Amino acid sequence: MTGRDPVRPGGFRRSDRSGWRGWLGGSSRPERSGWPGGSNRSGGPGVPTVVGGGGGELAVFWAGFPLLGAGAGWLLTAFAPWLVDVPWRPLRRLARWYTELPEPPATVGALTLGVLAGLALAGVASWERLVVRVGADRVALRRNGRTRELPRATVRAVHLDGRQLVLLGPDDEELVREKSDLSGRRLRTAFRTHGYPWVAEDPHRTDWRRWVPGLPGLPAGADALLRARQDALKRRRRDDALDLRRELAGIGLVVRDEADRQYVRRTGTAPD
């Protein structure tokens, strides 16, 4: 999609990677460099604010996880002689094989594998971390190598729903529903600083209904889409569930999940 393409609920265009340089580490401080279309002044509501885990979180990922992995490797070395007698046969065979390896290569290998596993886990955690950049003219979110951008004019309200960040559009549709471990206080401050209407709770909290097959009052075709999406959730097909959520948004229905349960509400664009 190009910068002129319309924004769809749940589906956003990819931004040029250069627009994210200098802030992927994440902090809640305004940036001096600004971004295209923004201000380059330091401080004040005209400068984009970044909310992320920051350097401390990355240090935990890239230093802590490898150390934990090395510790697990050392525990394997220390307890392998006792594991040869456990009832579970696969573990017993693995322990016996390990104890027959020569030293010190066995210990070095266990520590190395632990460190590599920790680095792999750190890479996954870094890839999946959410970073939010709030500016006077737009808000952008980055996760899994993708950038989602929304013009300020399309955002009617912002709130947290448990551990999820939600941005509502002018017709009460959900433009964004993103799982977040970010500080609610920092998010609230960032959005309010740049003039976004932050609300304390979901303004439509009383409108949600748990979906069951044949639920009355839904737009035409919604029940079939929700049945297909329920099956996708049970089979852990996240991409299919996301695509079906977009289709439901197209007919004026918002859906949120609690475990494998679906809750729905109508938007201002839903047909009568």
C-alpha positions in Angstrom: 0.0 0.0 0.0 1.1 3.5 -0.6 0.9 6.6 1.6 -2.3 7.5 -0.2 -4.1 4.2 0.4 -7.0 4.3 2.9 -6.4 2.9 6.3 -8.3 -0.2 7.1 -9.1 -1.4 10.7 -6.5 -4.0 11.6 -4.6 -3.6 8.3 -2.0 -0.9 7.9 0.6 0.1 5.4 4.2 -0.5 5.9 6.3 2.6 6.5 9.7 3.3 5.2 12.2 1.7 7.6 14.2 5.0 7.8 11.2 6.6 9.6 12.0 4.3 12.5 15.7 4.8 12.8 16.9 6.2 16.1 13.8 5.2 18.1 13.5 1.4 17.9 15.2 1.1 21.3 12.2 2.9 22.7 11.9 5.5 25.4 9.3 7.9 26.6 11.4 11.0 25.9 10.7 13.3 22.9 13.0 12.8 20.0 15.1 15.6 18.7 15.2 14.4 15.1 11.5 14.3 14.6 10.0 12.4 11.6 8.8 13.3 8.2 6.0 15.8 8.5 6.7 16.5 12.2 8.7 19.1 14.1 12.4 19.0 14.8 12.2 21.1 17.9 13.2 19.4 21.1 10.5 19.2 23.8 6.9 20.3 23.7 3.9 18.7 22.1 5.3 19.3 18.6 8.0 16.7 19.0 7.1 13.0 18.6 7.2 10.9 21.8 8.4 7.3 21.8 7.1 4.8 24.3 8.8 1.4 24.4 10.6 -0.9 26.8 13.8 1.2 26.4 17.4 0.1 26.7 16.9 -1.7 30.0 14.5 -4.1 28.4 16.9 -4.8 25.5 19.7 -5.4 28.1 17.5 -7.9 29.8 16.8 -9.7 26.5 20.4 -9.7 25.1 22.3 -10.2 28.4 19.9 -11.8 30.7 18.5 -14.5 28.4 21.9 -15.8 27.3 23.0 -15.9 30.9 19.9 -17.9 31.8 20.7 -20.2 28.9 24.2 -20.7 30.1 22.9 -21.5 33.6 20.5 -24.1 32.2 23.5 -25.7 30.4 25.5 -25.8 33.6 22.6 -27.4 35.4 22.4 -30.0 32.8 26.1 -30.8 33.3 25.7 -30.9 37.1 22.6 -33.1 37.2 23.1 -35.3 34.2 24.4 -38.2 36.4 21.2 -38.2 38.4 19.0 -38.0 35.3 20.1 -41.4 34.0 17.7 -43.0 36.6 14.6 -41.0 35.9 11.5 -43.1 34.8 10.9 -41.1 31.6 12.9 -43.0 28.9 13.7 -40.2 26.4 15.2 -38.1 29.2 17.1 -41.1 30.6 18.6 -41.8 27.2 19.6 -38.2 26.7 21.2 -38.1 30.1 23.1 -41.3 29.5 24.3 -40.1 26.1 25.5 -36.8 27.6 27.4 -38.5 30.5 29.3 -40.6 28.0 30.7 -37.5 26.3 34.3 -36.5 27.1 35.1 -33.5 29.3 35.6 -30.6 29.0 33.9 -30.6 25.5 30.6 -31.8 27.0 30.4 -28.9 29.5 31.6 -26.3 26.9 29.0 -27.6 24.5 26.2 -27.5 27.0 27.1 -23.9 27.9 27.3 -22.9 24.3 24.0 -24.4 23.4 22.4 -22.6 26.4 23.8 -19.3 25.3 22.6 -19.8 21.7 19.2 -20.7 22.9 19.1 -17.5 25.1 20.2 -15.4 22.1 17.4 -17.0 20.0 14.9 -16.2 22.7 16.2 -12.6 22.9 15.8 -12.2 19.2 12.2 -13.4 19.3 11.4 -11.1 22.2 13.0 -8.1 20.5 11.1 -8.8 17.3 7.7 -9.0 19.1 8.1 -6.0 21.4 5.8 -3.1 20.8 7.1 0.4 20.3 4.6 3.3 20.0 5.5 6.7 18.5 3.0 9.5 19.0 3.2 12.7 17.1 0.8 15.7 16.6 -0.1 14.6 13.1 -0.1 10.8 13.4 0.6 7.8 15.6 2.7 4.8 14.6 3.2 1.4 16.1 6.0 -1.0 15.3 6.0 -4.8 16.0 7.3 -7.8 14.2 9.1 -5.7 11.7 5.9 -3.9 10.6 5.0 -0.3 11.0 1.3 0.7 11.4 0.5 4.4 11.0 -2.7 6.3 11.6 -3.4 10.0 10.9 -4.4 12.0 14.0 -7.7 13.0 12.3 -8.8 9.4 12.2 -8.4 8.7 15.9 -11.5 9.5 18.0 -10.4 8.0 21.3 -7.6 6.0 22.9 -7.8 3.7 25.9 -6.4 0.5 27.5 -8.5 -2.6 27.6 -6.6 -4.7 30.1 -3.2 -5.2 28.6 -4.3 -4.1 25.1 -3.9 -0.7 23.5 -7.0 0.3 21.6 -7.5 3.2 19.2 -11.0 4.0 18.1 -12.1 5.6 14.8 -14.8 8.2 14.0 -17.5 5.5 13.6 -16.5 3.7 16.8 -14.5 1.1 14.8 -11.3 -0.2 16.3 -8.4 1.0 14.3 -5.9 -0.7 16.5 -6.1 -3.4 19.2 -2.6 -4.3 20.2 -1.4 -6.4 23.1 1.0 -4.3 25.1 3.2 -4.6 28.2 4.0 -0.9 28.1 3.4 1.4 31.0 -0.2 2.7 30.9 0.9 5.9 32.6 3.6 6.6 29.9 1.1 5.8 27.1 -1.5 8.1 28.6 1.0 10.9 29.0 2.3 10.5 25.4 -1.2 10.6 23.8 -2.5 13.4 26.0 0.7 15.5 25.4 -0.1 15.4 21.6 -3.8 16.2 22.0 -5.3 12.7 21.5 -8.5 12.0 23.5 -7.4 9.5 26.1 -10.3 7.9 28.0 -10.1 6.0 31.2 -12.0 2.9 30.0 -13.7 1.4 27.0 -16.6 3.8 26.1 -18.4 0.8 24.6 -17.8 -1.6 27.5 -21.6 -2.2 27.8 -22.1 -2.9 24.1 -20.1 -6.1 23.9 -22.0 -9.4 23.5 -20.5 -12.9 23.6 -21.0 -14.5 20.2 -22.8 -17.8 19.9 -24.0 -19.3 16.6 -27.2 -17.6 15.6 -26.8 -14.5 17.8 -29.5 -12.1 16.7 -28.9 -8.5 15.6 -25.8 -9.1 13.6 -25.2 -7.8 10.0 -25.9 -10.2 7.2 -23.0 -12.7 6.7 -21.5 -12.0 10.1 -22.5 -15.3 11.6 -20.7 -17.3 8.9 -17.5 -15.2 9.3 -17.6 -15.6 13.1 -18.0 -19.4 12.7 -15.0 -19.5 10.5 -13.0 -17.3 12.8 -13.9 -19.4 15.8 -12.5 -22.4 14.0 -9.3 -20.4 13.2 -8.9 -19.5 16.9 -9.2 -23.1 18.0 -6.6 -24.2 15.4 -4.3 -21.3 16.4 -4.4 -19.9 12.9 -3.6 -16.3 13.8 -3.3 -14.9 10.2 -6.7 -16.4 9.3 -8.3 -15.0 12.4 -6.8 -11.5 11.6 -8.1 -11.6 8.0 -11.6 -12.6 9.2 -11.5 -9.8 11.8 -10.9 -7.3 8.9 -13.8 -8.8 7.0 -16.0 -8.3 10.0 -14.9 -4.7 10.3 -15.8 -4.2 6.7 -19.5 -5.0 7.5 -19.5 -2.9 10.7 -18.7 -5.4 13.4 -15.9 -5.2 15.9 -14.7 -8.4 17.5 -12.3 -9.0 20.5 -11.1 -12.2 22.0 -11.0 -13.7 25.5 -9.2 -17.0 25.3 -11.2 -18.8 22.5 -14.3 -16.8 23.1 -15.4 -14.0 20.7 -17.2 -10.8 21.8 -18.8 -8.5 19.3 -20.3 -5.1 19.0 -21.7 -3.0 16.1 -20.1 0.2 14.8 -21.7 3.3 13.2 -21.2 1.8 9.8 -23.1 -1.4 10.5 -26.3 -1.8 8.3 -29.6 -1.8 10.2 
